[in-house]
Each structure stands twice: as structure tokens, then as C-alpha cells.
Amino acid sequence: MHTFKRFLADESGATAIEYGLIAAGIALAIIAAVKNAGTAVSGVFTSVNTKLTTP
């Protein structure tokens, strides 16, 4: 029982988990930003293509 209580009180891995969650959140934000930028760039190229092919 003493070992189990000591295990529950041990917080040595908590910092690593917190950093992992922060990194995952940043990665999701980057992915969302890149996806939105890609959609915007695609719209620009579509507009340019339409203007170049229309007489």
C-alpha cells in the first residue's frame, strides 16, 4: 500500500506529459493554419487560371 501511495504522489512524469500536450496543441494550430493558407492559395491560382483562359 505504501508503494501505491508513493506512486500516486510521484509527479516526475507530469512535466513531460504537459510539454507533450503543449507540443500537440501547437502542431494542431500549425496544421490548421497551413490548411487555411493552402485553400487561399488555391483560390488565387484558380482565379488567375480563369483570367488567363478567358478571352
DOMARVO-844592 format. One line per field, with one value per residue: residue number from 1; chain; x, y, z of N, C-alpha, C in turn. Coordinates in steps of 0.05 Angstrom, whole numbers. Layout:
resi (NUM,...)
chain (A,...)
n_u (X,...)
n_v (Y,...)
n_w (Z,...)
ca_u (X,...)
ca_v (Y,...)
ca_w (Z,...)
c_u (X,...)
c_v (Y,...)
c_w (Z,...)
//
This chain:
resi (1,2,3,4,5,6,7,8,9,10,11,12,13,14,15,16,17,18,19,20,21,22,23,24,25,26,27,28,29,30,31,32,33,34,35,36,37,38,39,40,41,42,43,44,45,46,47,48,49,50,51,52,53,54,55)
chain (A,A,A,A,A,A,A,A,A,A,A,A,A,A,A,A,A,A,A,A,A,A,A,A,A,A,A,A,A,A,A,A,A,A,A,A,A,A,A,A,A,A,A,A,A,A,A,A,A,A,A,A,A,A,A)
n_u (16,40,75,39,14,59,69,24,34,79,105,140,137,98,112,135,92,59,89,87,32,27,60,31,-15,6,23,-26,-49,-13,-22,-75,-70,-37,-70,-112,-84,-68,-117,-131,-90,-99,-148,-131,-97,-135,-167,-130,-120,-170,-175,-133,-148,-196,-222)
n_v (-24,24,33,42,90,123,121,147,198,214,260,264,252,285,336,324,302,347,381,351,353,408,413,382,413,459,437,422,473,494,459,471,525,521,491,526,568,541,532,585,600,564,584,633,616,590,634,664,628,625,678,679,642,659,695)
n_w (0,14,-28,-70,-54,-56,-110,-131,-111,-137,-182,-224,-279,-297,-318,-367,-394,-396,-429,-475,-487,-497,-542,-578,-583,-606,-654,-677,-685,-723,-766,-778,-794,-839,-872,-881,-906,-952,-977,-989,-1024,-1066,-1084,-1105,-1148,-1179,-1194,-1224,-1265,-1289,-1308,-1345,-1383,-1402,-1457)
ca_u (0,58,85,18,11,82,66,4,45,102,98,163,130,77,123,139,65,49,103,76,6,32,71,9,-33,19,22,-53,-52,3,-36,-99,-61,-27,-93,-126,-67,-69,-143,-130,-72,-113,-167,-116,-89,-159,-175,-111,-124,-195,-170,-115,-161,-220,-213)
ca_v (0,47,36,53,118,137,123,168,224,220,278,268,250,304,357,313,300,374,390,336,365,435,409,372,436,476,423,425,501,497,444,487,549,513,482,551,582,525,538,612,600,550,603,653,604,586,660,671,609,634,703,674,626,673,715)
ca_w (0,15,-55,-87,-46,-66,-139,-136,-104,-155,-204,-241,-307,-304,-335,-394,-406,-402,-453,-498,-494,-509,-569,-594,-588,-626,-680,-689,-694,-748,-787,-786,-808,-865,-888,-889,-926,-977,-990,-1000,-1048,-1087,-1095,-1121,-1173,-1195,-1205,-1244,-1287,-1303,-1322,-1367,-1404,-1413,-1476)
c_u (17,69,64,14,35,80,46,15,68,92,121,157,109,87,126,112,54,63,93,49,8,42,49,-10,-20,19,-5,-58,-37,-11,-60,-91,-52,-50,-108,-110,-68,-95,-142,-112,-85,-134,-154,-108,-113,-168,-156,-115,-149,-190,-151,-129,-186,-211,-223)
c_v (25,53,50,83,135,141,145,196,233,237,282,267,270,326,348,311,327,385,376,347,392,432,399,395,454,463,425,453,505,483,460,511,542,504,507,566,567,530,566,613,585,568,624,641,598,612,668,653,618,659,698,659,639,695,743)
c_w (0,-13,-73,-80,-57,-96,-146,-130,-122,-179,-224,-271,-316,-322,-364,-409,-413,-426,-478,-507,-507,-537,-588,-601,-609,-653,-693,-699,-721,-771,-796,-802,-836,-883,-898,-910,-953,-992,-1003,-1025,-1071,-1100,-1113,-1148,-1190,-1208,-1228,-1269,-1303,-1319,-1346,-1390,-1416,-1432,-1470)
//
